């Protein structure tokens, strides 16, 4: 059978003193995972059959090897003082790093944002996304930020059914590097994101728990209420939230949150 096999990639042993570089837009190294791998490598080093994948990069005439897949294995092998083995990727797929990493472990939206922020063609839009996240991440989640960005709305259709729609797609478009940014999107973000911070700070009786204020369902209800400007005054709601007791830390159901929001607004 061996005479029918075709060699595709060679595996190379890395000198102990050679540094393998990281792409800045790869996902962050998880130190807990590194520690687990370090223990495993000390028991049995299988990197020769599960090598790190690198790409040869020429930077100003200096050749470096950058890790596409295996940064946790690289860190663990260094800590364990074990030999490292690599395959040099010769493909032309610029986004192979996403494909390989997401097959091993699901990337978060933040992982995708950092990746595309490092790609010249998409860096401007995704760095703008990261700017908003840095400014308001304490008060909202990636899911809500992207929901506002794409103008996704959760609409009640009766019989307990809620339907979500939007202008610019959802997570798939974001993950594929197709996020867009324009004045219309900026106006939405600048309207709703400061609102979440204001609500969190306005509640005093009792203080709003961060987990309650950042809950997706709570923020969806708040945005839906403010869109019904004829029925709901956000300014009045904030003013009353500063003065009167609230139950937002206790309530979990969408209908209960919505009812209590209107109760406070009309107090």
Buried (B, 14 or more C-beta within 10 A) or exposed (E): EEEEEEEEEEEBEBEEEEEBEBBEBBBEEBEEBBBEBBEBBEEEBEBEEEBBBBBEEEEEEEEBBBBBBBBBBBBBBBBBEBBBBBBBBEEEEEEBBBEBBBEEEEBEBBBBBBBBBBEEEBEEBBBBBBEBBEEBBEBBBBBBBBBBBBEBBBEEEEEEEBEEEBEBBBBEBBBBBEBEBEEEBEEBBEEBBEBBBBBBBBBEEEEBBEEBBBBEBBBBBBBBBBEEEEEBBBEEBBBBBEEEEBEBEEBEEBEBBBEBBBEBBEE
